[in-house]
């Protein structure tokens, strides 16, 4: 069972580095989040750059 826990740790580590807001804006509008708003790829800047219900999927 230890291999399962180790693989979950690695998977969670990799998913933690995945900027959801960046990819949603990139796929939806084709824009680069780092060129919008404050220039940060964080959730607050992505929330400001998105419109409507799409903000829900970002978080």
Secondary structure as the mmCIF struct_conf table of DSSP 4:
data_model
#
loop_
_struct_conf.conf_type_id
_struct_conf.id
_struct_conf.beg_label_comp_id
_struct_conf.beg_label_asym_id
_struct_conf.beg_label_seq_id
_struct_conf.end_label_comp_id
_struct_conf.end_label_asym_id
_struct_conf.end_label_seq_id
HELX_RH_AL_P HELX_RH_AL_P1 UNK A 2 UNK A 16
TURN_TY1_P TURN_TY1_P1 UNK A 17 UNK A 17
HELX_RH_AL_P HELX_RH_AL_P2 UNK A 20 UNK A 29
HELX_RH_3T_P HELX_RH_3T_P1 UNK A 33 UNK A 35
BEND BEND1 UNK A 36 UNK A 36
TURN_TY1_P TURN_TY1_P2 UNK A 37 UNK A 38
BEND BEND2 UNK A 39 UNK A 39
BEND BEND3 UNK A 42 UNK A 42
HELX_RH_AL_P HELX_RH_AL_P3 UNK A 43 UNK A 49
BEND BEND4 UNK A 50 UNK A 50
TURN_TY1_P TURN_TY1_P3 UNK A 52 UNK A 53
HELX_RH_AL_P HELX_RH_AL_P4 UNK A 54 UNK A 58
#
